[in-house]
């Protein structure tokens, strides 16, 4: 389904209790069917939209930052991406599908898209929950920013691969400490939050890890 100028993939049906949104890169669209099939093992009714981004590093980063690996830096255009979600994607889906007034919107994603979901939830109280699988919480300045602008969603799933913090890249090696700190910070504030450790490094089972994240938020643990 075209939304704006983007071909979005929509799964699920009408009268959904949950609206699941995921920013996706080209590399993820190939395994999207597997991911949605895994989410569908939940007993909940949901409508799922996979929204493609053209430049992953630019579209999902909350502010500019220099390259951390390779040569490509971060363009800091997450604000534009969030506007596209709130002004085009969500209204279009609400027009096309009879979603209930109080549909619970869950924003999720993997890696930088997981960070984007966490950041977006510091900007608006629109999201019922955040499904952040292996989110890039190593991103420069993120932890300080979140302290000043707390995440507003009340249901937050965090996960990390148990090998992710074992890297020679000093910026990315902070990911383990950062995610533990974020988890305890959210829990202390009274949010419904979990931190799950998966076996392996960053690129293992991204689709299934993301599916687990969405499932957990839908299953309502309060």
Backbone bond lengths (Angstrom), bond angles and torsions (degrees), N, CA, C in turn:
res aa  C-N    CA-C-N  psi(-1)  N-CA   C-N-CA  omega(-1)  CA-C   N-CA-C  phi
1 X - - - 1.458 - - 1.525 108.87 -
2 X 1.354 116.34 127.32 1.471 119.44 178.21 1.522 109.89 -75.51
3 X 1.312 116.94 125.61 1.464 120.66 170.13 1.521 105.79 -125.55
4 X 1.332 116.32 121.48 1.457 118.94 -169.65 1.519 106.11 61.42
5 X 1.312 117.20 -127.68 1.468 119.16 178.03 1.523 110.75 -108.00
6 X 1.329 116.77 21.42 1.467 118.34 -174.47 1.517 112.33 -115.29
7 X 1.331 116.95 135.37 1.457 119.97 175.03 1.536 109.66 -81.25
8 X 1.322 116.11 103.90 1.469 120.37 -179.20 1.519 109.09 -95.23
9 X 1.305 116.24 146.43 1.474 120.33 176.39 1.517 108.61 -100.91
10 X 1.311 115.58 127.73 1.467 120.73 -177.30 1.528 109.01 -115.81
11 X 1.305 115.91 133.11 1.473 121.77 177.96 1.526 107.81 -126.60
12 X 1.341 115.56 155.62 1.468 118.46 175.66 1.511 110.35 96.23
13 X 1.317 115.86 -171.38 1.457 118.44 -173.39 1.504 113.39 -132.95
14 X 1.309 113.33 -169.46 1.457 120.41 -178.32 1.529 110.45 -74.20
15 X 1.322 114.85 173.38 1.471 122.58 177.68 1.525 112.55 53.46
16 X 1.315 115.30 36.73 1.459 119.16 -179.21 1.517 109.79 -75.79
17 X 1.315 113.99 143.38 1.465 120.66 176.76 1.529 109.42 -79.18
18 X 1.354 115.04 -29.74 1.462 121.28 -177.37 1.519 110.18 -125.80
19 X 1.319 115.44 140.32 1.456 121.67 171.77 1.528 106.78 -111.12
20 X 1.326 116.56 114.85 1.460 121.75 -177.52 1.528 109.09 -102.49
21 X 1.307 116.36 128.65 1.464 121.69 -178.72 1.519 108.89 -122.24
22 X 1.326 116.46 133.57 1.472 120.19 177.75 1.521 110.14 -138.72
23 X 1.323 115.78 124.16 1.458 120.52 172.15 1.524 107.15 -77.05
24 X 1.331 116.33 130.83 1.462 119.35 -173.33 1.521 111.30 -130.65
25 X 1.335 114.52 149.09 1.462 120.94 172.04 1.520 109.00 -98.69
26 X 1.318 115.44 167.03 1.472 121.03 177.42 1.525 111.02 -49.15
27 X 1.346 114.61 -41.87 1.465 120.30 -174.12 1.521 111.92 -63.70
28 X 1.331 117.39 -20.12 1.470 118.72 -176.45 1.511 112.85 -95.40
29 X 1.325 116.77 -23.05 1.461 118.42 -174.11 1.528 111.48 -63.19
30 X 1.349 116.41 -27.46 1.469 118.68 -179.36 1.521 112.10 -63.00
31 X 1.338 117.21 -32.86 1.475 118.25 -176.17 1.536 112.03 -105.09
32 X 1.324 116.27 12.48 1.467 119.68 -175.60 1.532 112.79 -62.24
33 X 1.339 116.99 -36.77 1.471 119.25 179.91 1.534 110.89 -61.99
34 X 1.337 116.35 -40.02 1.473 120.19 178.15 1.522 110.14 -63.92
35 X 1.327 114.48 -43.64 1.466 118.34 -177.62 1.530 110.62 -61.27
36 X 1.336 115.72 -47.06 1.473 118.85 -177.23 1.524 111.10 -66.95
37 X 1.338 116.75 -36.51 1.472 119.59 176.46 1.532 110.13 -61.22
38 X 1.332 116.47 -37.84 1.470 120.03 178.51 1.531 110.94 -68.64
39 X 1.332 116.78 -40.90 1.475 119.47 178.20 1.528 109.78 -63.23
40 X 1.329 115.87 -36.09 1.475 121.14 -175.42 1.526 112.63 -68.23
41 X 1.324 117.55 -8.67 1.469 118.65 174.39 1.527 110.65 -69.80
42 X 1.328 115.88 -14.61 1.471 120.11 173.39 1.522 108.71 -69.75
43 X 1.320 116.69 154.63 1.472 119.00 -179.66 1.529 111.31 -85.88
44 X 1.318 117.03 1.30 1.476 119.55 -174.54 1.521 111.81 -84.42
45 X 1.332 114.89 151.53 1.463 121.22 174.09 1.513 109.42 -85.16
46 X 1.325 117.33 125.33 1.465 117.63 -179.98 1.525 111.57 -141.99
47 X 1.322 113.74 157.01 1.451 122.61 169.28 1.521 105.14 -115.91
48 X 1.331 117.41 128.72 1.460 121.78 -175.09 1.523 109.36 -117.64
49 X 1.319 116.49 131.40 1.468 120.28 176.91 1.522 109.16 -122.92
50 X 1.332 115.89 122.21 1.468 122.11 172.83 1.529 106.90 -96.42
51 X 1.326 115.93 118.09 1.465 121.43 -173.98 1.523 108.47 -111.34
52 X 1.340 117.51 115.93 1.468 118.79 -175.23 1.528 112.33 -75.43
53 X 1.322 115.71 147.41 1.465 120.31 171.87 1.526 107.80 -117.91
54 X 1.322 115.81 142.99 1.463 118.65 -177.29 1.519 111.23 -77.54
55 X 1.314 116.62 -55.39 1.458 118.68 -178.66 1.527 108.58 -111.59
56 X 1.314 115.28 98.25 1.469 123.80 -173.97 1.534 111.81 -49.68
57 X 1.339 117.02 -53.56 1.463 120.87 -175.56 1.530 113.03 -64.74
58 X 1.322 116.57 -32.03 1.468 119.51 -178.80 1.527 111.22 -83.08
59 X 1.333 115.92 -49.34 1.467 121.14 -170.93 1.518 113.28 -66.94
60 X 1.334 117.70 -25.28 1.463 119.82 -171.87 1.528 113.27 -109.60
61 X 1.321 117.69 -2.12 1.470 119.52 -179.19 1.526 110.25 -92.59
62 X 1.346 117.25 132.02 1.464 120.37 -174.47 1.528 114.24 -71.26
63 X 1.314 117.00 -25.69 1.472 120.50 175.22 1.523 107.10 -151.17
64 X 1.329 115.17 168.39 1.464 119.25 -178.04 1.526 110.75 -68.89
65 X 1.311 115.32 144.67 1.468 121.01 176.42 1.527 107.59 -153.37
66 X 1.331 116.74 149.10 1.465 118.97 178.65 1.528 111.55 -70.76
67 X 1.320 115.41 164.57 1.469 120.66 179.55 1.527 110.33 -57.54
68 X 1.321 115.14 140.19 1.463 120.99 179.34 1.534 108.91 -104.39
69 X 1.309 116.65 -30.83 1.468 122.45 171.13 1.522 105.00 -143.63
70 X 1.323 116.68 156.56 1.462 118.99 -178.22 1.519 110.17 62.17
71 X 1.325 115.63 -154.99 1.475 118.96 -175.11 1.516 113.36 -110.80
72 X 1.330 117.27 -12.56 1.463 118.73 -172.43 1.523 111.57 -86.50
73 X 1.327 116.08 120.91 1.463 120.73 176.75 1.518 110.54 -82.61
74 X 1.317 115.87 -163.29 1.466 122.29 -176.47 1.528 109.07 -120.60
75 X 1.336 115.46 129.95 1.469 120.01 -172.34 1.517 115.81 -87.69
76 X 1.345 116.23 -12.27 1.464 118.68 175.53 1.516 115.40 69.28
77 X 1.340 117.44 40.78 1.480 119.83 -176.86 1.524 113.55 -106.51
78 X 1.337 116.75 23.25 1.469 119.54 -179.22 1.527 111.61 -59.78
79 X 1.325 117.51 -32.16 1.474 120.21 178.81 1.518 112.06 -59.14
80 X 1.345 116.92 -41.30 1.474 121.04 177.83 1.529 109.95 -65.59
81 X 1.329 115.87 -39.97 1.469 120.18 -178.81 1.530 110.26 -65.71
82 X 1.326 116.87 -41.49 1.471 120.20 178.62 1.527 110.57 -65.23
83 X 1.323 116.87 -39.75 1.478 119.80 177.27 1.519 110.92 -61.52
84 X 1.340 116.46 -42.38 1.464 120.50 178.29 1.535 110.22 -59.67
85 X 1.318 116.39 -41.08 1.471 120.81 178.51 1.525 111.60 -63.06
86 X 1.345 115.88 -49.13 1.468 119.36 -171.67 1.529 112.54 -79.69
87 X 1.349 116.74 -30.12 1.467 119.03 -175.55 1.513 113.06 -96.72
88 X 1.354 117.85 -21.94 1.462 119.13 -177.83 1.523 113.36 -121.61
89 X 1.326 117.24 -54.28 1.466 118.94 -172.88 1.533 111.62 -64.10
90 X 1.329 116.88 -55.31 1.468 119.68 -174.96 1.538 111.39 -63.64
91 X 1.364 119.52 -47.89 1.472 118.82 177.65 1.531 112.81 -59.66
92 X 1.339 117.91 -38.98 1.470 120.43 179.88 1.522 110.87 -64.23
93 X 1.323 116.44 -44.03 1.468 119.51 179.83 1.530 110.65 -65.41
94 X 1.334 116.12 -36.78 1.471 118.91 179.20 1.530 111.56 -68.41
95 X 1.328 116.53 -29.31 1.478 119.42 176.24 1.522 111.59 -75.17
96 X 1.335 116.05 -41.74 1.467 120.76 -172.93 1.523 112.92 -77.91
97 X 1.311 116.94 -29.67 1.467 120.72 -176.36 1.524 108.30 -123.64
98 X 1.320 117.30 136.07 1.464 118.59 179.03 1.524 111.56 -73.00
99 X 1.310 115.69 79.51 1.465 119.83 178.74 1.518 109.36 -84.42
100 X 1.314 118.10 142.93 1.468 119.28 178.66 1.530 111.01 -65.11
101 X 1.328 115.08 153.24 1.471 121.86 179.29 1.516 111.74 -50.22
102 X 1.329 115.45 -41.65 1.474 119.85 -173.00 1.528 111.40 -100.81
103 X 1.342 117.04 31.08 1.473 119.73 179.23 1.527 108.69 -56.44
104 X 1.337 114.88 138.56 1.465 119.40 -178.43 1.524 108.65 -91.01
105 X 1.328 115.55 118.95 1.469 120.13 -176.06 1.528 109.51 -95.77
106 X 1.326 115.02 124.54 1.465 121.01 178.57 1.521 108.25 -116.90
107 X 1.317 115.88 122.95 1.462 121.13 177.64 1.517 107.79 -102.22
108 X 1.321 115.83 128.80 1.456 118.42 -177.35 1.511 111.73 -141.02
109 X 1.329 114.71 177.00 1.451 119.14 177.54 1.507 110.81 165.40
110 X 1.327 113.88 173.47 1.459 121.85 -175.77 1.515 109.43 -114.20
111 X 1.325 116.02 141.09 1.460 121.13 173.42 1.537 110.36 63.48
112 X 1.321 118.19 -122.47 1.472 120.06 -178.11 1.537 110.77 -66.10
113 X 1.340 117.01 -28.89 1.469 119.79 176.17 1.534 110.54 -69.57
114 X 1.329 116.62 -28.54 1.467 120.26 174.32 1.515 110.91 -69.17
115 X 1.335 116.42 -41.74 1.467 120.20 175.40 1.530 109.99 -62.32
116 X 1.345 116.06 -42.34 1.464 120.08 179.01 1.532 110.68 -57.61
117 X 1.336 116.24 -42.66 1.476 120.05 -179.26 1.531 110.65 -63.15
118 X 1.329 116.54 -42.05 1.472 120.04 177.78 1.532 110.59 -64.12
119 X 1.328 115.78 -46.01 1.470 120.49 -179.37 1.539 110.69 -62.39
120 X 1.346 115.99 -44.24 1.475 119.78 -178.29 1.523 110.26 -58.14
121 X 1.318 115.92 -34.09 1.455 120.51 -179.54 1.533 112.92 -75.84
122 X 1.340 117.22 -9.02 1.473 119.11 171.08 1.528 110.35 -85.12
123 X 1.335 116.04 -14.97 1.470 121.15 -174.13 1.523 113.41 -97.24
124 X 1.321 116.75 -21.48 1.469 120.55 -173.78 1.531 109.54 -152.06
125 X 1.331 116.32 154.34 1.471 119.59 175.67 1.529 111.08 -99.32
126 X 1.326 115.65 19.48 1.462 121.83 -177.37 1.533 112.64 -66.03
127 X 1.332 116.55 -28.83 1.465 119.56 -170.18 1.523 111.67 -94.14
128 X 1.319 113.97 126.64 1.466 121.55 175.41 1.522 109.52 -66.07
129 X 1.329 115.41 -40.89 1.456 119.21 -177.48 1.509 112.38 -150.75
130 X 1.326 114.78 164.87 1.459 122.22 177.76 1.529 108.25 -127.42
131 X 1.332 115.18 129.72 1.467 121.53 179.89 1.528 107.46 -111.85
132 X 1.332 116.77 89.72 1.467 121.48 -172.49 1.520 110.15 -105.67
133 X 1.337 116.25 99.86 1.462 121.57 -179.69 1.528 109.17 -93.96
134 X 1.322 115.74 124.61 1.473 121.34 -177.32 1.531 112.36 43.81
135 X 1.341 117.51 50.38 1.468 119.15 -175.27 1.530 111.10 -69.40
136 X 1.325 115.93 151.36 1.471 121.94 -176.95 1.524 111.17 -79.82
137 X 1.337 115.56 61.34 1.474 118.64 -177.50 1.531 112.11 -74.95
138 X 1.336 116.85 1.13 1.462 120.97 171.04 1.524 111.02 -76.21
139 X 1.340 117.53 -10.18 1.470 121.68 -171.27 1.537 110.44 -54.92
140 X 1.337 117.02 130.36 1.472 120.48 -173.85 1.534 112.95 -53.57
141 X 1.328 115.26 124.00 1.463 120.12 176.27 1.513 115.66 89.14
142 X 1.339 117.52 -8.76 1.468 120.12 -174.49 1.533 112.84 -61.80
143 X 1.320 117.14 -48.90 1.470 119.95 -173.53 1.534 111.31 -63.45
144 X 1.327 116.28 -39.00 1.469 119.88 177.93 1.522 110.17 -67.38
145 X 1.336 115.50 -40.07 1.465 120.22 -179.90 1.531 110.83 -61.81
146 X 1.331 115.99 -45.07 1.477 119.54 -176.64 1.525 111.01 -66.00
147 X 1.320 116.21 -30.98 1.467 118.20 177.63 1.534 110.85 -64.17
148 X 1.330 115.57 -38.33 1.475 120.98 179.68 1.535 112.48 -79.87
149 X 1.337 116.50 -29.93 1.481 122.35 -176.79 1.520 107.54 -128.42
150 X 1.335 117.73 81.61 1.475 119.84 -171.32 1.536 113.22 -63.42
151 X 1.321 114.25 147.15 1.469 121.65 173.21 1.527 108.23 -58.55
152 X 1.334 116.19 133.99 1.467 120.44 -175.04 1.530 113.56 -98.15
153 X 1.325 117.15 -20.27 1.472 119.18 178.99 1.529 108.76 -64.27
154 X 1.314 115.94 150.05 1.463 120.34 -177.18 1.526 113.48 -99.40
155 X 1.326 116.98 -11.57 1.475 120.82 -178.04 1.521 107.28 -125.57
156 X 1.319 116.63 109.30 1.457 119.91 -172.95 1.520 110.35 -129.63
157 X 1.309 114.96 122.93 1.467 121.45 175.42 1.526 108.27 -104.06
158 X 1.317 115.96 128.05 1.467 121.90 175.58 1.517 108.25 -122.11
159 X 1.327 116.94 143.04 1.465 118.70 172.80 1.516 109.21 -145.79
160 X 1.333 114.23 163.38 1.463 120.52 177.13 1.525 107.85 -154.58
161 X 1.317 116.10 148.27 1.459 119.73 172.04 1.523 108.91 -77.04
162 X 1.316 117.13 142.65 1.464 118.69 -173.02 1.539 113.60 -71.33
163 X 1.335 116.72 -7.87 1.473 118.52 176.92 1.530 112.14 -102.89
164 X 1.335 117.46 -1.97 1.465 119.34 -170.98 1.521 114.12 -65.58
165 X 1.332 116.52 -33.20 1.467 117.74 -177.58 1.533 111.74 -82.46
166 X 1.329 116.10 -7.05 1.473 118.95 178.83 1.517 109.67 -90.48
167 X 1.305 116.02 75.65 1.458 121.38 -178.97 1.520 108.85 -136.54
168 X 1.327 115.50 150.79 1.471 119.46 179.42 1.526 110.98 -75.83
169 X 1.346 116.03 -14.76 1.465 120.17 179.42 1.535 108.30 -75.24
170 X 1.326 116.20 110.20 1.475 119.07 -170.22 1.528 112.76 -64.55
171 X 1.329 116.95 -34.03 1.480 118.53 179.48 1.523 109.61 -66.36
172 X 1.328 116.19 -46.87 1.470 119.61 -176.80 1.528 112.66 -73.76
173 X 1.319 116.67 -23.65 1.473 119.59 179.76 1.527 111.59 -66.22
174 X 1.333 117.21 -17.94 1.467 120.90 179.29 1.525 112.43 -74.55
175 X 1.338 116.90 -6.70 1.466 120.19 -172.25 1.530 112.30 -58.39
176 X 1.351 116.98 -37.47 1.466 119.91 -177.99 1.522 112.12 -66.76
177 X 1.327 115.92 -49.74 1.470 119.68 178.78 1.521 110.86 -61.73
178 X 1.326 116.03 -41.12 1.462 119.51 -178.24 1.527 111.70 -63.77
179 X 1.339 116.39 -42.45 1.472 117.45 -176.32 1.533 110.43 -71.64
180 X 1.343 117.17 -33.59 1.475 118.72 176.21 1.528 110.05 -65.10
181 X 1.333 116.38 -42.40 1.467 121.17 179.30 1.524 110.90 -63.43
182 X 1.333 115.72 -43.92 1.470 119.94 -178.99 1.528 110.19 -63.04
183 X 1.325 116.64 -42.82 1.460 121.06 179.35 1.528 110.88 -60.18
184 X 1.344 116.85 -46.95 1.475 117.41 -178.29 1.517 111.11 -69.73
185 X 1.331 116.63 -33.50 1.467 121.01 177.88 1.541 110.73 -62.14
186 X 1.319 115.73 -46.94 1.468 120.05 -179.22 1.526 110.97 -66.37
187 X 1.321 116.29 -41.10 1.461 120.37 -179.97 1.530 110.37 -63.71
188 X 1.328 116.14 -42.56 1.472 119.69 178.21 1.518 112.02 -61.27
189 X 1.337 116.28 -32.61 1.475 119.84 178.85 1.530 111.68 -77.60
190 X 1.315 117.28 -5.57 1.464 119.85 177.03 1.514 114.82 93.96
191 X 1.334 117.24 10.43 1.467 119.08 177.82 1.529 109.45 -75.54
192 X 1.315 114.95 156.36 1.464 122.52 173.94 1.530 105.62 -85.69
193 X 1.336 116.30 100.05 1.465 119.42 -169.55 1.521 110.70 -137.97
194 X 1.314 116.55 139.33 1.459 120.58 175.42 1.515 109.41 -129.00
195 X 1.323 115.58 155.86 1.465 121.72 173.78 1.516 107.50 -127.90
196 X 1.320 116.15 116.86 1.469 120.49 -178.36 1.520 110.10 -111.27
197 X 1.330 115.97 135.30 1.461 121.66 177.89 1.525 109.07 -100.47
198 X 1.329 116.04 124.36 1.465 121.33 176.68 1.523 109.04 -102.05
199 X 1.339 116.85 153.96 1.460 117.22 178.59 1.525 109.21 -80.79
200 X 1.323 114.99 141.90 1.466 119.38 175.89 1.514 114.05 106.68
201 X 1.325 113.72 -179.49 1.461 121.13 -178.54 1.523 112.35 -87.11
202 X 1.324 114.77 -161.82 1.468 119.99 -171.66 1.523 113.07 -71.99
203 X 1.323 117.38 -30.45 1.471 118.07 -170.39 1.524 113.52 -98.44
204 X 1.317 116.87 12.36 1.468 119.74 -177.54 1.534 111.22 -91.75
205 X 1.330 117.01 126.33 1.482 122.55 172.32 1.526 113.70 54.20
206 X 1.331 116.67 41.38 1.476 119.01 -177.79 1.532 111.37 -56.56
207 X 1.346 117.03 -41.11 1.464 120.05 -177.61 1.527 111.47 -64.26
208 X 1.344 116.41 -44.17 1.469 119.21 -178.09 1.530 111.74 -72.52
209 X 1.333 115.88 -34.89 1.467 118.60 177.08 1.532 110.52 -64.26
210 X 1.330 116.30 -39.45 1.467 119.56 179.53 1.524 110.38 -69.00
211 X 1.330 116.25 -39.29 1.467 119.97 177.93 1.529 110.62 -60.51
212 X 1.328 116.00 -43.03 1.470 120.70 178.44 1.524 111.05 -59.35
213 X 1.329 114.80 -38.96 1.464 120.27 -178.88 1.529 110.58 -62.94
214 X 1.330 116.74 -49.04 1.467 120.24 179.34 1.530 111.13 -63.17
215 X 1.324 115.28 -42.02 1.469 119.65 -179.31 1.526 111.27 -58.66
216 X 1.321 115.68 -46.31 1.463 119.91 -177.32 1.530 110.78 -59.70
217 X 1.328 116.60 -44.60 1.474 119.44 -177.26 1.534 110.18 -66.01
218 X 1.332 117.34 -35.15 1.458 119.92 179.34 1.532 112.59 -71.23
219 X 1.315 115.63 -30.71 1.469 118.47 -173.89 1.533 112.60 -75.61
220 X 1.346 116.93 -1.31 1.465 121.46 172.78 1.521 114.71 48.21
221 X 1.275 114.73 97.60 1.468 119.44 -175.24 1.521 113.87 -97.37
222 X 1.325 117.31 11.38 1.468 117.12 -179.01 1.509 109.60 -87.74
